[in-house]
Amino acid sequence: MATSAPSPHTLSAPLKASQLKSDKHPDWCVGCGDFGITNAVQQALASMQLPPWEVYFFTGVGCSGKTSHYVQAYGAHTLHGRSLAFASGAKLANPHLTVLVAGGDGDGYGIGAGHFVHAGRRNLDMTYIVFDNEVYGLTKGQAAPTLPMGDQPKSLAAPHITQPINPFALALTCGYTFIARSYAYDAKHLKATIQKAIEHKGMALIDVLQPCPTYNDLRTKEFFAEEVSFEGTKVPRVYYMEDEGYNGVVSNPHDADEVNAKRKEAFDKIYSQEERTGLGVYYQVELPTYHELLKQNMPVLRDCAPIDLQYYDADMNPTTDLTSGWSALIV
């Protein structure tokens, strides 16, 4: 008896992380945190058993921009600071896709800062992974927006004289509904955090701390492994906030008091002056996504995605008249 072919939307066998590795060899520097982040993405996608053809991975320019070449899924290596814009278009056109975006701190918080803000406002259902090493690793180590004022890694001729951006404070202010931090060398935690972000319905940000062994000799692997003083004792510099009872998840998004309390707790944690760095979810709330709200204004989207609409017939004749749209733009 003949068996039917597997559905293009299902996996014919369990997916392994090794199957998500491309045949291209990464050319990052030895010890770069990019390796760990890429591996965690592959591990998370495999753990969730997401079909690679339903995953779209967008990257910008910089060392992190190459990541889309090394994950066996659909990908687009886009323009500097514009990966969120490309990803937004793809998600709106086909909301069934799992959309991931990756970029460096310069790509996302520098040249791409405008797109970063508006992606949060829209709350599209996407995951943005930022490779945060405080320098522009691809262009010889200039100061990135997250480098603290006064710091002088070996790539700078003088101490940095510009105030840094606090990406979490910015993300919380402009509407990201999932804000988390992880560490490139903590494979287990990073994988779990990426999975949580993908499962979250809304715009998710993961700021990943990572050493740049070539240009940043301040935030090294040894730096993150150090013990620091906290309340009179020596403790690890990097710790899990959940282990100390921190919970940034809003249980009732309709309760304004709870939302405000969670936001205040997140701000307090974000601006803590302690030497330690907390890993985990700083803030999470479930709110309607941009696509869900868009369907209220455009009822046709309730029945199908834009990608499913028939713009041409079988003979490639247009079935949609856009004259009224573009004619208004003619001068």
C-alpha positions in Angstrom: 0.0 0.0 0.0 1.4 3.3 -1.1 2.0 5.9 1.6 1.3 9.6 1.1 4.1 12.1 0.9 4.8 14.0 4.1 3.2 17.4 4.4 5.6 20.3 3.5 4.6 21.8 6.9 5.7 18.8 9.0 9.0 17.1 9.7 9.4 13.6 8.4 11.9 12.7 11.2 13.0 14.4 14.4 15.2 17.4 13.7 18.7 17.4 15.1 20.8 20.5 15.8 23.5 19.2 13.5 21.1 19.4 10.6 20.8 23.1 11.1 24.5 23.7 10.6 25.3 24.9 7.1 28.2 23.7 4.9 29.9 27.1 5.2 32.8 27.4 7.6 32.5 30.4 10.1 35.5 32.7 9.8 35.2 34.5 13.1 38.2 35.0 15.4 39.1 32.2 17.8 37.2 32.6 21.0 34.6 34.9 19.5 31.2 34.7 21.3 29.5 34.5 17.9 30.2 30.8 17.8 28.2 30.2 21.0 25.3 32.3 19.9 25.0 30.5 16.6 25.2 27.1 18.2 22.5 28.2 20.7 20.2 29.3 17.9 20.6 25.9 16.2 20.0 24.1 19.5 16.9 26.1 20.2 15.3 25.6 16.8 16.0 21.8 17.0 14.6 21.6 20.5 11.4 23.2 19.3 11.3 21.0 16.2 10.7 24.0 14.0 10.8 23.1 10.3 13.7 25.0 8.7 11.6 26.1 5.8 9.3 27.9 8.2 12.1 29.9 9.8 13.4 33.1 8.4 16.7 34.5 9.8 17.6 38.1 9.1 21.0 39.7 9.9 22.6 43.1 9.3 26.2 44.1 8.8 29.1 43.3 11.1 30.6 40.1 12.4 27.1 39.0 13.6 25.7 39.6 10.1 27.3 36.4 8.9 25.2 34.3 11.3 22.4 33.8 8.8 24.9 32.0 6.5 25.6 29.4 9.2 22.1 28.4 10.1 20.4 26.0 7.8 17.1 27.9 7.3 15.8 30.6 5.1 18.0 33.7 5.7 18.7 37.2 4.5 22.0 39.1 5.0 20.6 42.7 4.8 21.8 46.2 5.2 23.6 47.9 8.1 21.0 48.6 10.8 18.0 47.6 8.6 17.5 44.0 9.4 14.5 44.7 11.6 12.8 46.6 8.8 13.3 43.6 6.4 12.1 41.2 9.0 9.0 43.3 9.8 8.0 43.1 6.1 8.5 39.3 6.0 6.5 38.8 9.2 3.6 41.0 8.0 3.6 39.2 4.6 3.6 35.8 6.1 2.7 35.8 9.8 3.1 32.0 9.9 6.9 32.3 9.7 9.1 32.1 12.8 11.2 35.2 12.3 14.6 35.7 13.9 16.7 38.8 13.6 20.4 39.1 14.7 22.7 42.0 14.8 25.6 43.6 16.8 25.2 46.3 19.3 26.3 48.9 16.7 24.0 47.5 14.1 21.0 47.5 16.5 21.6 50.3 18.9 23.6 52.6 16.7 22.8 53.0 13.0 19.7 50.8 13.5 18.4 52.6 16.6 15.4 54.1 14.8 14.2 50.7 13.6 14.9 49.3 17.1 12.5 51.8 18.6 9.7 51.3 16.2 9.9 47.5 16.2 9.1 47.7 19.9 6.2 50.1 19.3 4.6 47.7 16.8 5.1 44.6 18.9 5.5 42.3 15.9 5.9 38.6 16.8 9.6 38.3 16.2 12.8 37.6 18.2 15.8 40.0 18.0 19.1 38.7 19.2 21.8 41.4 19.8 25.4 40.4 19.9 26.7 42.8 22.6 30.5 43.1 22.8 30.7 46.9 23.1 32.9 47.3 20.0 32.6 47.3 16.2 34.4 44.0 15.7 34.4 44.0 11.9 35.8 47.5 11.5 38.8 47.5 13.9 37.2 47.9 17.3 35.7 51.4 17.4 33.4 52.1 20.4 29.9 50.7 20.1 26.9 52.4 21.7 27.1 50.0 24.8 30.7 50.8 25.7 30.7 52.5 29.1 32.0 56.1 29.3 35.6 56.2 30.4 36.5 52.7 29.2 39.5 52.2 27.0 39.8 48.8 25.3 43.0 48.2 23.5 41.4 49.3 20.2 40.9 52.9 21.3 43.7 55.5 21.5 42.0 57.3 24.3 39.2 56.7 26.9 35.7 56.7 25.5 33.9 60.0 26.1 30.3 59.3 25.2 27.5 58.1 27.4 26.4 54.5 26.6 23.0 53.5 25.6 21.1 51.3 28.0 19.3 48.9 25.6 16.9 47.5 28.2 15.7 50.9 29.4 15.2 51.9 25.8 13.4 48.6 24.9 11.1 48.9 28.0 10.2 52.5 27.1 9.4 51.8 23.5 7.3 48.7 24.0 9.2 45.5 23.8 7.1 42.8 25.5 10.0 40.4 26.2 13.4 41.6 27.4 16.1 39.2 28.4 19.8 38.9 28.8 22.1 35.9 28.4 25.8 35.1 27.9 27.4 33.6 24.8 29.5 31.1 26.8 26.5 29.8 28.8 25.1 27.5 26.1 22.3 26.0 28.3 21.0 29.3 29.4 21.3 31.0 26.0 19.4 28.1 24.3 16.6 28.2 26.9 16.4 32.0 26.6 16.1 31.9 22.8 13.4 29.3 23.0 11.5 31.4 25.6 11.8 34.4 23.2 10.5 32.5 20.2 7.6 31.0 22.2 6.7 34.5 23.4 3.9 36.1 21.4 5.3 39.6 20.6 8.5 41.5 20.1 11.3 39.9 22.0 14.8 41.2 22.7 17.7 39.1 23.9 20.9 41.1 24.6 23.7 38.6 24.6 26.9 39.5 26.4 29.9 38.2 24.4 33.6 38.7 24.5 35.4 40.1 21.5 38.9 38.5 21.9 40.5 40.7 19.2 39.5 44.2 20.2 37.9 44.3 23.7 40.4 43.3 26.3 38.2 44.6 29.1 35.1 42.4 28.8 36.8 39.1 28.3 35.9 35.5 29.1 38.0 35.9 32.3 36.2 39.1 33.2 32.8 37.4 33.1 34.2 34.4 35.1 35.5 36.6 37.9 34.0 36.9 41.4 33.0 40.3 42.7 32.0 41.8 46.1 28.3 41.8 46.8 26.9 42.5 50.3 30.2 41.7 51.9 30.8 38.4 50.2 32.5 37.2 47.0 30.0 36.0 44.4 30.1 35.2 40.6 29.9 38.3 38.4 27.3 36.7 36.2 24.3 35.2 38.0 20.8 33.9 37.3 18.2 36.4 38.5 15.6 33.7 39.0 17.8 32.0 41.6 17.4 35.1 43.8 13.6 35.3 43.3 13.4 37.9 40.6 10.3 37.5 38.4 9.8 39.9 35.6 6.7 38.2 34.1 3.4 40.1 34.2 0.7 37.7 35.1 -2.2 40.0 34.3 -1.6 42.6 31.6 -4.9 44.2 32.3 -3.9 45.1 35.9 -2.2 48.5 35.6 -0.9 48.3 39.1 0.9 45.0 38.4 2.3 46.2 35.1 3.6 49.4 36.6 5.1 47.5 39.5 6.9 45.0 37.2 8.2 47.9 35.0 9.6 49.6 38.0 11.2 46.4 39.2 12.7 46.0 35.8 14.0 49.6 35.7 15.5 49.2 39.2 17.3 46.0 38.1 18.4 47.6 34.8 20.0 50.5 36.6 21.4 48.6 39.5 24.9 49.9 40.4 26.2 46.5 41.6 29.1 44.9 39.8 27.2 41.8 39.1 25.3 41.1 35.8 22.0 39.4 35.9 20.9 36.9 33.3 17.3 36.0 32.6 14.0 37.7 31.7 13.9 41.3 32.9 10.4 41.9 31.7 7.6 40.0 29.9 4.0 40.8 29.2 1.5 39.4 26.8 -0.2 42.1 24.6 -1.9 42.0 21.2 0.6 41.8 18.4 0.7 44.3 15.5 -0.7 41.6 13.1 -3.6 40.9 15.4 -4.5 44.6 15.6 -4.0 45.0 11.8 -6.7 42.3 11.2 -9.2 44.5 13.0 -8.6 47.3 10.4 -8.2 44.9 7.4 -10.8 42.1 7.7 -9.3 40.3 4.6 -6.3 39.4 6.8 -8.6 37.4 9.1 -9.0 34.8 6.4 -5.6 34.7 4.8 -2.1 36.2 5.0 -0.9 38.7 2.4 1.3 36.1 0.9 -1.8 33.9 0.2 -3.6 36.6 -1.8 -3.9 36.1 -5.5 -2.3 39.1 -7.2 -2.1 37.4 -10.6 -4.2 34.9 -12.5 -2.9 31.7 -14.2 -1.8 33.8 -17.2 0.1 36.3 -15.0 -2.4 39.0 -15.6 -2.8 41.3 -12.5 -6.0 40.8 -10.5 -5.4 43.8 -8.3 -5.7 47.4 -9.5 -3.2 49.6 -7.6 -3.9 52.7 -9.8 -5.6 54.6 -7.1 -2.7 54.0 -4.8 0.3 55.0 -6.9 -1.5 57.7 -8.9 -1.7 59.8 -5.8 2.1 59.9 -5.6 2.6 61.3 -9.1 3.7 64.9 -9.1 
